[in-house]
């Protein structure tokens, strides 16, 4: 079967890096979103094709394990492939390697097809159900994204902020990568300069739209202080929009 995998090279631009000169987390997720979109088009399941049936893709869950952080000007190779169907979810995996071939990121994601009018989930068709089942085992040990617990009610609450125009995607909903940006912006600069994310997991639960007022509740894991849980919610109806789980580790060479 043609086009079973898709690869694309990205150069890490200065505006995609953080204070440490290495790529930031939301830019890594942007790369994976970009190749997923291009591959779906090549397979005949892109946005325009689905819209002919009044359907669209929704990213439901994603899990990424990060073992190396590319720096400014580095060229990275991002590879993706569909990895079968799990009930109503179409599964897709990713791998990012640095210019010298070092594995930087392995990731998995689950997607839903939604009817634009009824908002009902559509069952993946026979083509997607049988497509690339052999690809499920390409990455050894990478698990599918799981359900994340919400942050503890005793957690720290961020100041309220509004969804802005530049947060929106083509469907006038908040771009899924911006939730990660919002969450990482809640951390203290000194902490970020001395720690790095080694795994990130996100569950998307509902949409945020322009001018929604948002708050983020954060709590740490009671048994393992490397993990932090984040619940992103809308003020007007207290609707939880997404959950993010980040695992941090201390940098060996601290910056500050």
C-alpha distance (Angstrom), angle and dihedral (degrees) to the residues before:
residue distance angle dihedral
X1 . . .
X2 3.79 . .
X3 3.79 124.7 .
X4 3.79 94.4 17.9
X5 3.80 89.5 153.9
X6 3.77 133.9 26.2
X7 3.81 128.2 -153.6
X8 3.78 132.5 -171.5
X9 3.80 133.7 173.8
X10 3.79 121.0 -133.9
X11 3.78 129.0 -169.9
X12 3.79 112.5 -143.0
X13 3.80 105.3 -121.8
X14 3.78 123.3 -152.8
X15 3.82 90.7 -113.0
X16 3.83 89.0 58.2
X17 3.79 93.6 58.2
X18 3.77 131.4 85.9
X19 3.82 132.3 -136.9
X20 3.81 89.7 -71.3
X21 3.83 93.6 58.0
X22 3.79 93.2 -113.3
X23 3.77 128.1 112.4
X24 3.80 114.4 -80.5
X25 3.78 123.4 -124.4
X26 3.80 98.1 -110.1
X27 3.82 91.6 52.7
X28 3.82 90.0 55.4
X29 3.81 87.9 53.0
X30 3.80 89.7 47.5
X31 3.81 90.2 56.0
X32 3.80 91.0 52.3
X33 3.80 92.2 46.7
X34 3.80 89.4 50.3
X35 3.82 96.0 52.8
X36 3.81 91.9 43.4
X37 3.80 89.5 55.4
X38 3.81 94.2 47.3
X39 3.79 93.1 46.7
X40 3.81 92.2 49.1
X41 3.82 89.0 54.1
X42 3.82 91.0 49.8
X43 3.80 90.0 51.1
X44 3.80 92.9 49.6
X45 3.80 94.0 -107.5
X46 3.79 100.4 100.3
X47 3.79 126.7 131.0
X48 3.81 95.2 -89.9
X49 3.80 93.2 50.2
X50 3.80 93.2 49.2
X51 3.79 91.5 46.6
X52 3.81 88.9 61.7
X53 3.82 85.0 68.1
X54 3.83 91.7 40.3
X55 3.80 89.6 -108.7
X56 3.79 133.8 124.1
X57 3.80 139.0 -173.6
X58 3.81 121.7 -104.7
X59 3.80 122.9 -169.3
X60 3.80 105.6 -133.9
X61 3.81 105.8 175.4
X62 3.78 138.5 -0.3
X63 3.80 135.6 -175.3
X64 3.80 125.8 -171.4
X65 3.78 131.8 -177.8
X66 3.82 113.8 -157.7
X67 3.80 121.0 -161.4
X68 3.83 101.1 160.8
X69 3.79 133.4 28.3
X70 3.83 115.9 -143.8
X71 3.80 116.2 -138.7
X72 3.78 134.6 -135.0
X73 3.84 112.8 -61.1
X74 3.79 94.1 13.0
X75 3.79 117.9 135.4
X76 3.79 113.6 -131.3
X77 3.79 128.8 -170.9
X78 3.81 115.7 -138.7
X79 3.80 117.7 -163.0
X80 3.80 128.1 -174.2
X81 3.77 139.2 176.9
X82 3.83 138.1 171.2
X83 3.80 111.7 -104.7
X84 3.77 105.2 -164.7
X85 3.80 134.8 -87.5
X86 3.81 129.1 -63.6
X87 3.83 107.2 -163.3
X88 3.84 103.7 -64.1
X89 3.81 94.3 -9.7
X90 3.79 125.8 97.0
X91 3.81 105.7 -147.9
X92 3.80 126.1 -144.2
X93 3.82 131.1 -179.9
X94 3.81 133.2 -158.8
X95 3.77 141.8 -163.5
X96 3.80 128.2 -168.1
X97 3.80 121.7 -165.1
X98 3.79 130.2 -175.1
X99 3.81 124.1 -123.1
X100 3.82 91.6 -89.4
X101 3.80 92.3 51.4
X102 3.80 97.5 -101.4
X103 3.79 113.5 149.9
X104 3.81 107.5 -116.5
X105 3.81 105.1 167.3
X106 3.79 138.0 14.6
X107 3.78 117.6 -174.7
X108 3.78 145.6 168.9
X109 3.79 131.5 -158.6
X110 3.78 140.4 -173.9
X111 3.80 123.1 -145.6
X112 3.80 135.6 -168.1
X113 3.79 130.8 -153.6
X114 3.82 109.5 -136.2
X115 3.81 130.5 -166.7
X116 3.80 106.8 -122.2
X117 3.83 94.4 -142.5
X118 3.80 104.8 37.0
X119 3.85 96.1 28.2
X120 3.79 87.2 -137.6
X121 3.78 121.4 147.0
X122 3.80 113.6 -109.4
X123 3.78 120.9 -143.8
X124 3.83 113.1 -115.4
X125 3.78 109.1 -105.9
X126 3.80 125.5 -116.7
X127 3.80 93.3 -91.7
X128 3.80 93.4 58.6
X129 3.80 92.4 42.2
X130 3.79 93.3 58.4
X131 3.80 98.4 31.6
X132 3.78 116.9 118.5
X133 3.79 100.3 -20.8
X134 3.80 87.4 158.3
X135 3.81 88.7 62.7
X136 3.80 92.3 67.4
X137 3.79 90.9 86.3
X138 3.82 99.6 45.1
X139 3.82 91.9 102.5
X140 3.78 111.7 49.6
X141 3.77 114.1 -140.8
X142 3.81 100.0 3.7
X143 3.79 108.7 131.9
X144 3.77 130.0 -151.9
X145 3.80 116.0 -99.2
X146 3.80 113.0 -89.2
X147 3.78 138.9 -154.4
X148 3.81 110.7 -79.2
X149 3.83 123.2 -145.1
X150 3.80 114.9 -120.5
X151 3.79 119.2 -106.4
X152 3.77 115.2 -87.8
X153 3.82 117.5 -89.0
X154 3.82 86.5 -125.2
X155 3.80 91.2 57.8
X156 3.79 127.5 116.5
X157 3.81 115.8 -84.2
X158 3.81 120.2 -143.5
X159 3.82 123.1 -137.4
X160 3.81 114.3 -88.9
X161 3.80 117.8 -95.7
X162 3.81 134.5 176.5
X163 3.80 130.5 -118.9
X164 3.81 106.0 -109.4
X165 3.79 132.8 -155.5
X166 3.80 92.4 -100.8
X167 3.82 90.1 56.0
X168 3.82 91.7 64.5
X169 3.80 130.6 96.5
X170 3.80 131.2 -152.9
X171 3.83 90.5 -77.3
X172 3.85 91.3 54.1
X173 3.79 90.4 -111.1
X174 3.79 125.3 118.5
X175 3.79 109.1 -82.1
X176 3.80 107.4 -108.9
X177 3.82 92.9 -125.9
X178 3.80 91.5 58.4
X179 3.80 91.2 68.6
X180 3.80 87.9 64.0
X181 3.80 90.2 48.5
X182 3.81 91.2 50.5
X183 3.80 91.6 50.0
X184 3.80 96.5 47.8
X185 3.81 89.6 48.0
X186 3.82 88.7 64.4
X187 3.81 92.1 66.7
X188 3.78 124.9 97.0
X189 3.81 113.7 -103.2
X190 3.80 93.4 -129.0
X191 3.81 90.2 53.6
X192 3.82 92.0 49.9
X193 3.80 92.2 48.1
X194 3.80 90.4 56.0
X195 3.81 102.0 36.4
X196 3.76 137.3 51.0
X197 3.79 132.9 -157.7
X198 3.80 113.6 -109.3
X199 3.81 97.3 176.9
X200 3.79 134.5 16.7
X201 3.78 128.8 -172.4
X202 3.79 129.3 180.0
X203 3.81 136.2 -174.2
X204 3.80 117.6 -162.9
X205 3.81 111.4 -149.1
X206 3.82 108.1 164.9
X207 3.80 141.8 -5.7
X208 3.79 128.0 -91.9
X209 3.81 118.1 -153.1
X210 3.78 137.5 -168.2
X211 3.82 115.7 -53.3
X212 3.83 95.3 8.7
X213 3.80 110.4 146.6
X214 3.79 110.3 -125.6
X215 3.79 135.7 -165.1
X216 3.80 130.5 -178.4
X217 3.79 124.0 -146.0
X218 3.81 116.0 -157.9
X219 3.79 131.5 -167.4
X220 3.78 134.5 166.8
X221 3.77 125.7 -125.9
X222 3.80 110.9 -92.3
X223 3.80 94.1 -139.3
X224 3.82 102.6 31.5
X225 3.80 119.7 35.5
X226 3.80 92.5 -162.3
X227 3.82 90.0 77.7
X228 3.80 127.4 74.1
X229 3.81 126.8 -174.3
X230 3.79 123.1 -150.5
X231 3.82 128.9 -167.9
X232 3.80 114.7 -164.7
X233 3.83 111.1 -157.8
X234 3.81 140.8 175.9
X235 3.81 116.5 -122.0
X236 3.83 100.4 -143.3
X237 3.82 97.3 61.4
X238 3.84 100.9 8.3
X239 3.81 87.2 -120.1
X240 3.80 113.5 167.9
X241 3.81 106.2 -130.1
X242 3.78 101.8 -176.9
X243 3.77 144.8 -15.2
X244 3.78 124.7 -136.6
X245 3.79 128.0 -167.4
X246 3.81 117.9 -166.2
X247 3.80 127.8 -173.2
X248 3.81 114.8 -156.8
X249 3.79 132.4 -167.6
X250 3.79 131.0 -170.5
X251 3.77 115.9 -101.6
X252 3.77 114.7 -115.0
X253 3.80 90.8 -140.1
X254 3.79 105.1 40.1
X255 3.79 117.5 -150.5
X256 3.81 99.3 -151.6
